[in-house]
């Protein structure tokens, strides 16, 4: 086995840099060969993977958080190579939401190395979205509205780990406001005023159990819409997002969909896999079992 490891030394507020030697040593112990490419700036992983000759590798590994995974997946689908090796994940970032769908708890980096070295894979769905003339990809979620605003706050508090997202929710509640939107969901047009829209491929957003019924390989997204709600109602409902009970709260809709087009007035920033990238209007499509991932 030979891997291409895309390593984000800045992940987890820089803590990932100190794990690198131990991670590579464990791969050595598993007799796994590897090339390591360190990311130097935001978006670098996209370019690194897109331009690589993938025929030399039996796996591509994203070492970092959800943002590193997002860039690696986008680069993977921009690569012209006919050879499509499986994707692996070393969850050494802040949120690690995608990794939460792999097991009941986020795998440690040691467990993640063992999963990759074992070579067992699973075919999963991929999210594709078009915004501002660009086509990008995600494995976890894409959201807009309140959830993007929370992500913006959390990005400046990453040293606090998952607590940064909780603090982001509490802060943004002060500025709570619904936005008029037009949604085309698999051909059905909906006119809504939403506080947020979250399109989920996986169950978790950070440590929030946002889409408890989502399945990563069923060919559908779980779309969560939050309608108008007072600050008091939102704060009362917020604890339920950790257990998935929020989907039963009045004002919350969940819809299964393969293709979604969203327009917002005014346009809203997007947050794919925790990044802040793109703006509405956006078209989002589920690519059924489009990638193989190293899986427990």
N, C-alpha and C positions, 0 to 999 in steps of 0.2 A: 504494500500500500504506500502510495506517495501522495502527500497532501499539499495543497497551496493554502497557507494560513494567512489570512488578512487580519493583522493584529493592530488594534487601536490602543496604543499605550496611554492615551488620555482618558480611557473609559474609567468609570467609577471615580471621577474627580482625580485621575492620575494614579489611582491605586493599582490599576492593571499592569503598569510598568514593572512593579515589583514582583508580579506573579510569573513573568515571562520565562525566566530560567527554569523554575520548578515545573511549569507546564511542558516545556520542551524536553526536560529530563524524563518526565513520565511517558511522553511519546517515544523517547529513546528506549525506555524499558519495555515498551510494547512492540519494539522492532518496527516502528512506523517511521518512514522517511518523510521529509517535509522541506518545503521552501517557505520562508517567512517574508512577508511584505508588510512593513509598518506604515500605517496611515499618518500623513503629516498635516492634513487640513480637512475641513468638512467637505465631503464629496469625493475625497481622494480614493476611497474604496471602489466607487463606481468606475473610475478610470482604470484602476489597477486590474480589476477583474475583467472589464470589457475588452482590454487590449491583450490579455494573456492567451497563450496557446494552451487551451484546456486539455488537449490530447495527451499532455504529459502527466496528467493527474487522475487519481482515482477518487478524489474528494476535494471540495473547496470548503474551508472552515472560516467562519466569521467569529473572531475573538474580540468580544466587546459587549455592548448592550444592544438594545433594540435598534438604535440608530445605525450601528455598524452592520447589523443584519439587513436592515433596509437598503443600505448602500450596496452591500454585497449582492443581494438578490437583484437589484436594478442593474448592476454591472453584469451579472450572470445572463440576464435576458437581452442585454445589449450586445453580448459577445456573439460573433458570427460563427463560432466553432460548431460543427455538427455533433461533436462529442459533448454530452451533458452529464458530467459526474455528479454524484450526490452532494448535497449541502450539509455541512455540519455546523454546530453552534457550541462555542465556549462562552457560557453566560457569565461574563465578568464585568458587566456594566451596572447601571443604576436600577433600571426598571426590570429588565429581563422578563417581560410579560410573555413573550412567545414560549420561553422555556417552561413556564408554568403549565402549559398544555401537554408537556412531555411526561409529567409525573405529578403526584399530589403536592410535592414541594419542588422548588427550583433545584435542579441538580447542582452539586458542587462542581468546581472545575475538574476535580479528580474523577468524579462520576461521568462528566461530560467527555473527558478524554477516553475513558473506558467504553462509553457508548459508541464513539466514533471508531475506535480501534476494533470493536467487535464486528463492524461492517454491516449490521442489520439496518435496512432502510424501510421507509414508508412513503408512498406517493400521497402528496397533499395538494390542496388547492392554493392558488396564488391570486392575489388581487392585482389587477391592472387598472391604472387610472390615467386619464388625459386631462392636462391642465396647462393653460398658457402655451399651447403648441408643443408640449413635451409629453412623452409617454414614460411613466414610472411604474414601479411594482412594489408590492408589500406582502408580508405574510401574516401580519397581526391585525391591525386596524387602520382605518382612516376616519377622522372626525372633523367637525367644524362647529363653530359657535363657542359655547361655554367650554367645551372640552379642549379646544385649541387655545383659548385664553388661559386655562389652567396649565396647559403644557408650557406656555410661554413663561409663566411664573415659576414653574417647577424647574425649567432649564437653568435658572439662576440660583437654584437651591440644591443642585445635584449632590452636594456633599452630605445632605441629609438623607439620601437614599429615597425609599418609597414614601417617607414622610413628606417629602417635597410636594408630592401630588395632593396629599390631604390638605396641606397648608395652602396650596394653590386654589383648591375648591373653596376653602373658607374665605380667602381674599377676594376671589372673583364673585362670590355671592353678593358682595356689596354693590356690584355693578350689574346685577342680574337684569337681563332684557331679552325678550323674544324677538326673533327676526322673521319677517315674511319670506317664505320660500315656496318654490315650485319644484316638486319632485316627480320624476317619471320613473316608476318602479315596475320593471318588466312590462312596460306599455301602459300602465295605469297612472294617470296624472293626478297628483294630490296637491292641493293648495293648503299650506300650513303656516302657522306662526310657531316656530320652534326655538327653544333655548339652545338645544344642540341636536345634531345628528351624528350618530356613530355607526359606522359600517364595520362589522366584526367578522373576521375569518376565524378567529380564535375566541376562547371564552373570556380571557383576561385582558384588561387594560391596566398596565402597571399591576398593582395588587387589588384592583377593583374587579369583582366578578360580574363584568358588564353584560355578557351574553351567555348566561348559564346553559342555554340549550344549543349553542353553536357546536358544529362538528367541522373539523378541519379538512375533511375529505368528502363532503356530501354534495359539492357543487353549488352550494348556496352561501350567501352572506346572511347574518342576522343583523337587521337594521334596527337600531334603537332611536326612537324619536321622543324628545321631551318637549311637551307643549308648555303653554303659559303656566306659571307657578309663582307663588309669592316666595319671598326669601324665607319666611318662617316654614312654609311647606317644604321647600328644598332642604333646609337644614334638618327638618324632621325625617325626611326620606333618605338623607345621605348615608346614615349607617347601614341601610339595607343594601347598598351597592357592594358591600363586602361579602354578603351572603347570597346575592342574586334575588332577594325578595323585592327589590325595587321594581321589577318588571310587573308587579301586581299593583303598583301605586297608580292612583288616578292621574291621568295626564301623560303616562308613559305608554308608548306603542312599540311593539316589536313585530317586524315583518320580515319574512324570508324572501330573498331576491337573488337573481343572477346578474342583473344589470340595473344600475341606478344612474340617473342624470339629475343633478341638483343645480338649481339657480337660486341665489339669495339676493335680497335687496336691503341694504347694500351688499356687495360681494364680501365673502368671508374667507379668511385664511384657513388653509387645510393643515391637519396634523397627521401625516402618515407615520405609523409606528413611532410616535412621540416626537418626530421632527416637525419643524414649521416650514412647509414647502408647498407652494402652489396656492391657487385661489379659485373660488367659484367663478364661472360655471365649471363643473367637473363631471366627467363620465367615468363610472367605476364598473368594472366587469370581473366576474369570477371565472378564472381559468381552471377548469376541473382537473385535479390530479396532474398539474403541470410540472411538478418538480419532485425529485426523490430527496428525502432528508434522512440522515442517520438518526435512528429512533431506538429507544430502549427495547 
